[in-house]
Amino acid sequence: MEEAFIQNAVAYAAQCNLQLAERLGFGIHGIIYVAEDKSASGRTAVKAHREPEPYFREVSAYERLREENISEILGFNIPQIIRADNSLFVIEMTIVARPFVLDFAGAFLGAPPDFSDEIWADWEAEKQEQFGPRWPTVQTIMASLRFIDIYMVDVSPSNIAFLD
């Protein structure tokens, strides 16, 4: 049986005159498809969320980025929100090329999550291992986001992706 959040992506596409194409990604928070506008040439990304909380966090982060007129940080492209459906928990956004920063469903606005010092230390050690010598660049990107009160904790090489 098709999961409800996938059905939401299909319903969103139908109401917006979009045709869903290949899957761009799939993760803990949902699924992302390429969408093609049936009435015009153009491709966007449609992300359907499993749960409302990550959906609303992600919408809030993209709206904050739009308010601040930020489409890239240190040359890393950031998708721009086109529209969102609060009843279907679906976000439509631009598709960006590498290098990029994306997936704000695990981000927090206003303040970081209240983790213990031990959890933060373990988190940082894991991220240093994942990114290796690129970790300082990732830290600078995260600091730039914190400057506008976006605290990104779901950081991995798949959502902060370098050119190579």
C-alpha positions, 0 to 999 in steps of 0.5 A, spaced: 500 500 500 502 506 498 504 511 504 499 517 505 505 522 504 506 519 497 499 520 496 500 527 498 505 528 493 501 525 488 495 530 490 499 536 490 501 535 483 494 534 481 492 540 484 498 544 481 498 541 474 504 538 475 507 531 473 511 527 478 517 524 474 523 521 478 525 521 485 530 525 487 531 523 494 528 519 500 529 519 507 526 519 514 522 526 513 519 524 507 520 523 499 522 528 494 520 528 486 522 532 480 516 535 478 514 538 471 509 543 470 504 541 464 502 548 462 509 551 461 517 548 461 520 548 468 522 543 473 521 543 480 522 539 486 516 536 490 517 534 497 512 530 501 513 530 509 511 524 513 509 528 519 507 535 520 513 537 525 518 537 520 514 540 515 513 546 519 520 547 521 522 546 513 517 551 511 519 556 516 526 555 515 525 556 507 521 562 509 526 565 513 531 564 507 527 568 503 526 573 507 533 574 508 534 574 500 539 568 501 539 563 495 547 561 497 552 561 502 559 560 501 557 558 493 553 553 496 546 553 492 540 553 497 533 551 494 528 557 494 521 555 496 515 556 491 509 554 495 507 549 500 501 546 502 499 546 509 494 540 509 498 535 505 505 537 508 508 538 501 513 543 499 515 545 492 522 548 491 527 550 486 532 544 484 539 546 485 546 544 483 552 542 487 555 545 491 548 545 495 545 546 502 538 543 503 533 539 507 531 543 513 526 539 516 531 537 522 533 545 523 530 549 528 529 556 528 530 561 534 534 556 538 538 550 537 535 544 541 537 543 548 542 537 547 547 535 553 554 537 552 555 530 551 550 529 546 553 535 542 560 532 543 558 526 540 555 529 534 561 534 532 565 528 532 561 524 528 560 530 523 568 531 523 569 524 521 563 524 516 566 531 512 573 530 514 578 536 512 571 539 509 568 540 516 571 547 517 567 549 511 561 546 513 562 549 520 562 556 517 556 554 513 552 552 519 555 559 523 552 563 517 545 559 518 545 561 525 546 568 524 539 568 521 537 563 527 536 557 523 540 551 527 541 546 522 543 539 526 541 534 520 548 535 517 550 530 512 554 529 506 548 528 502 545 535 504 551 539 505 554 537 498 560 539 495 562 540 488 566 533 487 
